[in-house]
Amino acid sequence: FKTNIVKSIISPKNFIYFVKEQMLIATYRNIILNFLIALSLGLYFASVIYLFRANIYLDMILSSVFTNPDTKMNIAYVINSPVNLLLLISVAVYLKIIIITSLVFILDFLFIKKSNLRTIYTITIWSFIPFLIFLLIGTVIYKLSGEGSAFITVTFVLFILTYLYCYIKLLHGYKIIFEFSTLKIVIY
């Protein structure tokens, strides 16, 4: 498991060819990795939102998004409970990864080069490996953010850069397994 993570980070292109040709990664490892990625992003965002729960701007955003007072109260209840917030965000991230995989599998029927669901799921999951760093950041963010908001700003920039890197890596992985040009992958 550890060697696959190192291969995925150090040489992603070779790892994708490895997955495409040999597929030696068990499905239960993909599910565990999906759970860990969802947990790391859930922990990070739950920590940031819990830290800003008393902020007036967050309250204004909630008021403008959720116009129903009962819905806003329910959201405020979830925000004030860090465990519920962690579970809600983690489930949302887990489902987002499943939805991305499902959409690509549905689009697979339009392509000439077919791929199976397991390969698509593996490429999707292993493209999001860099998000595991947020497991560490989410654990210490509350303690370090007490000294100032500079740490929060740095983590947001790190999140945006990691997000862009992961989606570029994801598109590159789909490009390899479907044998498309970069332009066609971006269009699809």
PyMOL commands that set and color helices and strands:
alter all, ss='L'
color gray80, all
select helices_A, chain A and resi 2-10+12-21+27-51+56-65+69-79+82-110+117-127+129-145+150-178+182-187
alter helices_A, ss='H'
color red, helices_A
deselect
rebuild
show_as cartoon
